[in-house]
Amino acid sequence: MPQDLNPWIALKELRRMATPARGVVWALFYFTSFHLAFLQPYINLVPYERSKVFSGVLCAIAVGAAWIVYSEKRPTFKSLELIVCLLLGCLMALSSIFSLTPYSSSWRGFVIFASSFGGFWCARFLLDTRPARIVFVWFCTFLLTGIIAMCLISYAGWHEIYYLIDSNPHPVADRMMLLFFAPLTLILGGGKFGVLAGATLFVLSYVVFYLSNLRSAMLIPLVLGALAVLLGALRLRYFIAVMIPLAVVIVMFFQQLPWFKIGPEFEPAYYRAESYPFSWHIAAKHPWLGIGLRAPRDQFLQDYEVKYPYVTKEKFAESVNRVVSSENTFLSFMAELGFPFIILYSLAVGWLLLGLVRWVRISYYHEGTDVVPPLALLMSVAAGLVHFQVLDGLFHPQISWFFHILLGMIPAATLLPASLSKQ
């Protein structure tokens, strides 16, 4: 792992290689990333529409500019990755057209596709060199620092971590976990200062998670630590040394939670548990294209029997009318976009993850690997995927953009030396 992560040297190298047109593309990419980290500035382009259309437009402009300027990097129409992206886009468009709510679903589909397609291909075009990745690591470190500061200020003033930065704490915690690849990179390759800076950001992030009262955010680091041990990237004794104080904090966290947030009758508990059979019930009735993004679900309750023992059908119906989602990314894709979409998207993400896991296991300490350690990418992507089980994360452009940037960094990063790839 290279030790020199000096951003100033990397910036000089980028300036030397850049043309005015490429400078504009980089400016658009970084402005879009800044906007999606803080959701500022924001303009309501479509009145009465809840989807973040302005964010989707910025993503579309950024990837469109990159697609035009970086013509030598554009994939051919024989590229498997491009074919998969276009197929997913077509399925989403058809689902929106034939949706129960075509107008709203179409806007939401545009935002989701623009942020996911834009994040993936911007990473492929712009983050395929060492200096570009060094600058992006420090930029994301700055974003994470800013998000933490905004959360702490929000809590000090309004007793909620998300007040100044989002509509609820889950999307804030999710993009913080996706940005963890930056402090992980500093810890693994940035020398003493990098270790200190990265560790400080992790501690402060955990403070934010503690204040947020999000059980998932508090428990996910345990899952990621266990994953690192299983992959051989973290020694068991280090894992135990970190987990002992973390376990004490987690016990304190659950002790201070209000009693109703722990019981089985708490709405997030019964709603997320019941969403598994209910989402399947919906998808079975609309298997090919789903019911459309964020389409009403109340009509599907007529012939549905609630399975969860701690909630009545009437109470669950009230939640369904208000939440209008599965509060699980993959269940929502299944019910709202259909089986072909969820199968194809899951296979695509799984294929990328298999390559990343292989890279972690084979080449982590091998000379010549990328400036961003594969473990840093894997831990952040895994954190996002785990959190997607309790959140429609990819329905939020501020999450989808960063998640797909990480996925877009995987193919370029897995281009290992020929001697290594044969091992």
ROBA-69624 format. One line per field, with one value per residue (C-alpha): residue number from 1; residue in one letter; x, y, z. Coordinates in Angstrom, 3 decimals. Example, Ala and Ser with C-alpha at 12.3 -4.5 7.8 and 13.67 -1.06 7.14 Angstrom:
<rs>
num: 1,2
residu: a,s
px: 12.300,13.670
py: -4.500,-1.060
pz: 7.800,7.140
</rs>
This chain:
<rs>
num: 1,2,3,4,5,6,7,8,9,10,11,12,13,14,15,16,17,18,19,20,21,22,23,24,25,26,27,28,29,30,31,32,33,34,35,36,37,38,39,40,41,42,43,44,45,46,47,48,49,50,51,52,53,54,55,56,57,58,59,60,61,62,63,64,65,66,67,68,69,70,71,72,73,74,75,76,77,78,79,80,81,82,83,84,85,86,87,88,89,90,91,92,93,94,95,96,97,98,99,100,101,102,103,104,105,106,107,108,109,110,111,112,113,114,115,116,117,118,119,120,121,122,123,124,125,126,127,128,129,130,131,132,133,134,135,136,137,138,139,140,141,142,143,144,145,146,147,148,149,150,151,152,153,154,155,156,157,158,159,160,161,162,163,164,165,166,167,168,169,170,171,172,173,174,175,176,177,178,179,180,181,182,183,184,185,186,187,188,189,190,191,192,193,194,195,196,197,198,199,200,201,202,203,204,205,206,207,208,209,210,211,212,213,214,215,216,217,218,219,220,221,222,223,224,225,226,227,228,229,230,231,232,233,234,235,236,237,238,239,240,241,242,243,244,245,246,247,248,249,250,251,252,253,254,255,256,257,258,259,260,261,262,263,264,265,266,267,268,269,270,271,272,273,274,275,276,277,278,279,280,281,282,283,284,285,286,287,288,289,290,291,292,293,294,295,296,297,298,299,300,301,302,303,304,305,306,307,308,309,310,311,312,313,314,315,316,317,318,319,320,321,322,323,324,325,326,327,328,329,330,331,332,333,334,335,336,337,338,339,340,341,342,343,344,345,346,347,348,349,350,351,352,353,354,355,356,357,358,359,360,361,362,363,364,365,366,367,368,369,370,371,372,373,374,375,376,377,378,379,380,381,382,383,384,385,386,387,388,389,390,391,392,393,394,395,396,397,398,399,400,401,402,403,404,405,406,407,408,409,410,411,412,413,414,415,416,417,418,419,420,421,422,423
residu: m,p,q,d,l,n,p,w,i,a,l,k,e,l,r,r,m,a,t,p,a,r,g,v,v,w,a,l,f,y,f,t,s,f,h,l,a,f,l,q,p,y,i,n,l,v,p,y,e,r,s,k,v,f,s,g,v,l,c,a,i,a,v,g,a,a,w,i,v,y,s,e,k,r,p,t,f,k,s,l,e,l,i,v,c,l,l,l,g,c,l,m,a,l,s,s,i,f,s,l,t,p,y,s,s,s,w,r,g,f,v,i,f,a,s,s,f,g,g,f,w,c,a,r,f,l,l,d,t,r,p,a,r,i,v,f,v,w,f,c,t,f,l,l,t,g,i,i,a,m,c,l,i,s,y,a,g,w,h,e,i,y,y,l,i,d,s,n,p,h,p,v,a,d,r,m,m,l,l,f,f,a,p,l,t,l,i,l,g,g,g,k,f,g,v,l,a,g,a,t,l,f,v,l,s,y,v,v,f,y,l,s,n,l,r,s,a,m,l,i,p,l,v,l,g,a,l,a,v,l,l,g,a,l,r,l,r,y,f,i,a,v,m,i,p,l,a,v,v,i,v,m,f,f,q,q,l,p,w,f,k,i,g,p,e,f,e,p,a,y,y,r,a,e,s,y,p,f,s,w,h,i,a,a,k,h,p,w,l,g,i,g,l,r,a,p,r,d,q,f,l,q,d,y,e,v,k,y,p,y,v,t,k,e,k,f,a,e,s,v,n,r,v,v,s,s,e,n,t,f,l,s,f,m,a,e,l,g,f,p,f,i,i,l,y,s,l,a,v,g,w,l,l,l,g,l,v,r,w,v,r,i,s,y,y,h,e,g,t,d,v,v,p,p,l,a,l,l,m,s,v,a,a,g,l,v,h,f,q,v,l,d,g,l,f,h,p,q,i,s,w,f,f,h,i,l,l,g,m,i,p,a,a,t,l,l,p,a,s,l,s,k,q
px: 0.000,1.546,2.346,2.308,-1.220,-0.150,-3.123,-1.070,1.265,-1.721,-3.454,-0.383,-0.307,-3.986,-3.555,-0.652,-2.736,-5.987,-7.436,-9.966,-12.810,-11.709,-11.409,-15.088,-15.997,-14.063,-15.741,-19.183,-18.294,-17.064,-19.913,-22.443,-20.699,-20.684,-24.364,-25.315,-23.292,-25.108,-28.154,-27.148,-27.806,-31.224,-33.887,-37.387,-37.690,-40.989,-43.619,-45.396,-42.912,-41.060,-38.213,-35.081,-35.246,-32.617,-30.135,-30.956,-30.383,-26.965,-26.012,-27.178,-25.209,-22.050,-22.088,-23.184,-20.216,-17.843,-19.314,-18.689,-15.230,-13.698,-14.532,-11.496,-12.810,-16.368,-17.364,-18.603,-22.117,-20.607,-19.492,-21.280,-21.371,-23.000,-25.488,-26.519,-26.893,-29.053,-31.202,-31.787,-32.663,-35.141,-36.805,-37.110,-38.574,-41.122,-42.082,-42.667,-44.732,-47.033,-47.020,-50.092,-48.691,-46.774,-46.052,-44.488,-42.819,-41.184,-39.603,-38.390,-37.058,-35.130,-33.537,-32.581,-31.145,-29.282,-27.629,-26.708,-25.620,-23.893,-21.985,-20.798,-19.597,-18.137,-15.978,-14.947,-14.019,-12.556,-11.210,-9.021,-5.640,-3.614,-3.613,-7.350,-8.079,-5.806,-7.628,-11.005,-10.032,-9.172,-12.287,-14.463,-12.565,-13.582,-17.194,-17.347,-15.844,-18.434,-21.322,-20.175,-19.907,-23.394,-24.816,-23.273,-24.477,-27.960,-28.059,-26.822,-29.498,-32.470,-31.686,-31.744,-28.597,-30.273,-32.039,-29.554,-28.664,-31.571,-35.153,-34.346,-31.255,-31.082,-29.858,-27.295,-25.890,-25.869,-23.781,-21.444,-20.818,-20.267,-17.720,-15.863,-13.653,-11.777,-10.676,-10.017,-7.658,-5.882,-5.531,-4.202,-1.811,-1.497,1.214,0.862,-1.176,-3.521,-4.044,-4.788,-7.136,-8.964,-9.367,-10.675,-13.313,-14.419,-14.778,-16.738,-18.924,-19.771,-20.691,-23.119,-24.547,-24.991,-26.850,-29.019,-30.629,-30.262,-29.809,-28.620,-25.876,-24.570,-24.467,-23.129,-19.475,-19.605,-20.697,-17.958,-15.286,-16.345,-16.243,-12.682,-11.634,-13.248,-11.427,-8.120,-7.728,-7.939,-6.321,-8.666,-6.844,-7.178,-10.861,-11.387,-9.401,-11.633,-14.894,-14.620,-14.975,-17.415,-19.589,-19.680,-20.845,-23.509,-24.870,-25.070,-26.776,-29.544,-30.031,-30.780,-33.214,-36.897,-38.580,-41.035,-38.164,-36.960,-40.228,-41.709,-44.692,-42.471,-43.481,-40.044,-39.864,-43.245,-43.257,-39.858,-40.586,-43.978,-42.506,-40.873,-44.095,-46.059,-43.494,-43.531,-47.349,-47.204,-44.454,-46.326,-49.239,-46.971,-43.914,-42.511,-42.485,-43.749,-46.278,-44.040,-41.751,-43.501,-46.910,-49.711,-49.893,-53.143,-55.151,-52.899,-53.978,-57.484,-56.510,-53.427,-53.140,-50.653,-48.004,-46.287,-47.910,-47.522,-49.510,-53.093,-54.018,-55.600,-52.448,-50.235,-52.552,-52.072,-48.300,-48.502,-50.538,-48.052,-44.666,-45.409,-42.253,-40.735,-38.020,-35.629,-33.911,-34.103,-37.667,-38.748,-37.021,-38.762,-42.244,-41.955,-39.731,-40.374,-38.393,-36.290,-34.940,-34.075,-32.477,-30.362,-29.294,-28.446,-26.355,-24.494,-23.673,-22.771,-20.395,-18.595,-18.389,-16.914,-14.099,-13.544,-13.485,-10.986,-8.795,-8.940,-7.945,-5.158,-3.553,-4.079,-0.370,0.896,3.115,1.416,-2.140,-4.291,-3.958,-7.401,-7.084,-9.632,-10.552,-11.586,-13.923,-15.294,-16.065,-17.904,-19.876,-20.742,-21.883,-24.170,-25.614,-26.290,-27.968,-30.083,-31.927,-33.620,-33.676,-34.633,-31.120,-30.843,-34.089,-32.112,-29.748,-27.448,-26.836,-27.094,-24.449,-21.763,-22.654,-22.293,-19.092,-17.625,-18.921,-17.484,-14.065,-14.043,-13.467,-10.537,-9.036,-9.173,-6.834,-3.977,-0.565,-0.689,1.547,-0.855,-4.032,-2.691,-2.194
py: 0.000,3.357,5.624,8.965,10.403,14.025,15.848,18.837,16.722,14.849,18.138,19.361,16.146,16.480,20.103,19.123,16.456,18.434,20.389,23.216,20.883,18.236,20.893,21.708,18.025,17.736,20.879,19.443,16.116,17.691,20.208,17.380,15.355,18.356,19.015,15.400,15.261,18.270,18.648,22.272,24.295,22.946,24.153,22.690,22.159,20.210,21.520,18.939,16.237,14.601,13.097,15.244,16.221,18.959,16.407,14.069,16.833,17.613,13.925,13.742,16.863,15.574,12.172,13.687,16.059,13.225,11.034,13.766,14.936,11.551,10.042,7.746,6.047,5.552,1.891,0.342,-0.978,-4.460,-3.634,-5.904,-3.165,-0.695,-3.313,-4.065,-0.353,0.242,-2.820,-1.636,1.831,0.401,-1.770,1.235,3.384,0.725,0.240,3.989,4.198,1.351,2.340,2.979,6.525,7.138,10.849,10.573,7.228,8.640,11.515,9.187,6.741,9.544,10.568,7.011,6.189,9.502,9.180,5.499,5.600,8.939,7.817,4.571,6.021,9.195,6.923,4.910,8.038,10.275,8.056,5.660,7.249,7.435,11.260,11.429,8.923,10.652,13.942,12.204,10.484,13.834,15.457,12.719,13.155,16.812,15.848,13.394,15.966,18.512,16.068,15.184,18.883,19.607,16.642,17.770,21.348,20.018,17.957,20.838,23.166,20.891,17.527,15.786,14.993,15.452,18.806,20.831,18.170,15.811,14.803,11.894,10.250,7.101,8.745,10.731,7.611,5.745,8.255,8.583,4.832,5.023,7.801,5.638,4.415,7.741,7.519,3.798,4.697,7.217,4.674,1.939,4.073,7.629,7.330,8.584,11.640,9.513,7.039,9.858,11.668,8.507,7.207,10.593,10.608,7.102,8.032,11.187,9.235,6.779,9.688,10.841,7.314,7.182,10.492,9.427,6.539,4.353,0.753,-0.317,2.322,1.204,-2.489,-2.360,-1.746,-5.083,-6.811,-5.115,-6.027,-9.670,-9.502,-8.159,-11.037,-13.642,-12.209,-12.303,-8.531,-7.964,-10.070,-11.542,-10.003,-6.504,-7.135,-8.213,-5.239,-2.827,-4.670,-4.837,-1.053,-0.904,-3.541,-1.484,1.554,-0.520,-1.836,1.736,2.780,0.178,0.910,4.564,3.864,4.440,1.122,1.348,1.439,-2.000,-3.933,-5.963,-3.596,-0.628,0.434,0.014,-3.512,-4.760,-2.831,-4.079,-7.645,-7.661,-6.016,-9.313,-11.281,-8.190,-7.142,-10.682,-10.545,-7.354,-8.607,-11.859,-9.818,-7.600,-9.793,-8.225,-4.467,-4.063,-1.462,1.538,3.516,4.787,3.717,3.331,-0.120,-0.023,-1.900,-4.953,-5.305,-6.473,-10.122,-10.110,-11.711,-10.161,-12.637,-10.677,-11.634,-8.265,-6.049,-5.977,-5.618,-2.222,-0.899,-2.264,-0.678,2.723,2.314,1.174,4.253,6.556,4.965,3.799,1.672,-1.530,0.291,-2.174,-1.344,-4.785,-5.497,-2.123,-2.878,-6.254,-4.876,-1.626,-2.588,-6.321,-9.553,-9.001,-5.729,-7.006,-10.189,-8.327,-5.611,-8.133,-10.201,-7.094,-5.930,-9.474,-9.843,-6.634,-7.674,-11.056,-9.300,-6.980,-9.805,-11.694,-8.586,-8.218,-11.841,-12.011,-8.628,-6.470,-6.108,-6.706,-4.043,-2.090,-2.271,0.821,3.828,3.060,-0.302,-2.905,-3.416,0.249,-0.116,-3.447,-2.245,0.847,-1.042,-3.771,-1.146,0.358,-3.008,-3.980,-0.651,-1.032,-3.806,-1.166,1.746,2.414,3.766,3.731,5.715,8.674,10.271,11.454,7.782,6.188,8.552,7.657,3.946,3.643,5.684,2.980,0.295,2.200,2.204,-1.601,-2.565,-0.188,-1.220,-4.927,-4.528,-6.246,-7.175,-10.236,-12.238,-11.581,-12.346,-15.817,-16.696
pz: 0.000,-0.997,1.912,0.119,0.044,-0.331,-1.922,-3.083,-5.194,-6.602,-7.450,-9.327,-11.354,-12.207,-13.291,-15.514,-17.246,-17.421,-20.328,-19.869,-20.878,-18.409,-15.740,-16.260,-15.942,-12.693,-11.356,-12.168,-10.553,-7.322,-7.163,-7.560,-4.845,-2.502,-3.198,-2.511,0.699,2.197,-0.120,-0.587,-2.628,-3.541,-5.980,-6.189,-9.938,-9.907,-7.460,-5.292,-6.325,-3.403,-5.446,-5.559,-9.224,-8.893,-7.551,-10.423,-12.968,-11.485,-11.671,-15.294,-16.256,-14.555,-16.252,-19.574,-19.562,-18.652,-21.389,-23.998,-22.908,-22.056,-25.439,-25.376,-22.223,-23.398,-23.451,-26.682,-26.937,-26.626,-23.079,-20.604,-17.967,-20.359,-21.592,-17.994,-17.191,-20.282,-19.573,-16.002,-17.306,-19.827,-17.181,-14.887,-17.681,-18.646,-15.006,-14.665,-17.843,-16.809,-13.137,-11.037,-10.711,-13.975,-13.445,-10.001,-10.744,-13.873,-11.968,-9.249,-11.831,-13.521,-10.216,-9.268,-12.709,-13.056,-9.635,-10.013,-13.665,-13.067,-9.994,-11.597,-14.882,-13.399,-11.250,-14.295,-16.253,-13.553,-10.773,-12.728,-11.903,-8.707,-8.324,-9.051,-6.307,-3.810,-4.353,-4.116,-0.845,0.752,-0.705,0.828,4.104,3.987,3.199,6.091,8.455,7.344,7.763,11.277,12.173,10.807,12.743,16.019,15.490,14.651,17.805,19.958,18.600,17.874,19.569,16.182,14.174,10.787,11.199,9.100,6.562,5.720,6.488,8.837,10.390,8.234,4.977,6.991,8.653,5.343,3.424,6.390,6.197,2.435,2.973,5.516,2.669,2.934,6.614,6.097,3.252,5.489,8.289,6.016,3.992,5.227,7.884,11.452,10.500,8.385,11.215,13.662,11.259,10.224,13.782,14.940,12.206,13.166,16.829,15.983,13.552,16.286,18.551,15.858,15.551,19.319,19.351,16.409,18.362,15.250,16.326,12.871,12.772,16.157,15.245,11.667,12.754,14.611,11.397,9.376,11.929,11.787,7.965,8.043,10.340,8.073,5.048,6.895,6.649,10.415,13.110,15.685,18.663,17.179,16.526,20.132,21.443,19.539,20.130,23.942,24.483,21.554,23.193,26.398,24.407,22.624,25.933,27.260,24.024,24.314,28.002,27.321,24.459,25.279,26.109,23.211,20.658,21.702,21.837,18.935,18.674,17.670,14.138,12.476,13.920,12.783,9.511,8.332,9.387,7.647,4.525,3.499,2.919,1.879,-0.766,-2.157,-2.223,-4.302,-6.615,-7.276,-8.656,-10.816,-11.490,-14.657,-14.085,-10.526,-9.462,-10.101,-7.843,-4.698,-6.050,-3.453,-1.846,0.113,-2.560,-2.102,1.524,0.583,0.072,2.299,5.735,8.158,9.311,12.106,15.443,17.177,14.811,13.555,9.902,10.611,12.261,9.482,6.891,8.533,8.280,4.640,3.675,5.363,4.537,0.938,0.671,2.012,3.991,2.373,-0.903,-2.478,-1.340,-2.757,-6.069,-6.199,-5.500,-7.446,-10.402,-10.757,-10.642,-13.820,-12.439,-8.964,-10.340,-12.901,-10.449,-7.725,-10.154,-11.333,-7.801,-6.773,-9.716,-8.772,-5.123,-6.019,-7.849,-4.928,-2.365,-4.520,-4.629,-0.852,-0.304,-2.884,-3.301,-0.235,0.595,-2.937,-4.412,-7.150,-5.842,-6.029,-3.760,-2.274,-0.471,-1.577,2.084,2.353,-0.630,0.562,4.088,2.849,0.204,2.729,5.255,2.649,1.645,5.268,5.975,2.819,4.672,6.846,4.388,0.765,0.378,-3.413,-3.689,-2.267,-4.816,-2.018,-1.177,-4.623,-6.056,-3.520,-3.448,-7.212,-7.205,-4.958,-7.304,-10.257,-8.609,-8.372,-12.046,-12.490,-9.160,-9.967,-12.969,-11.135,-12.563,-14.776,-12.451,-9.553,-11.497,-12.275,-8.622
</rs>
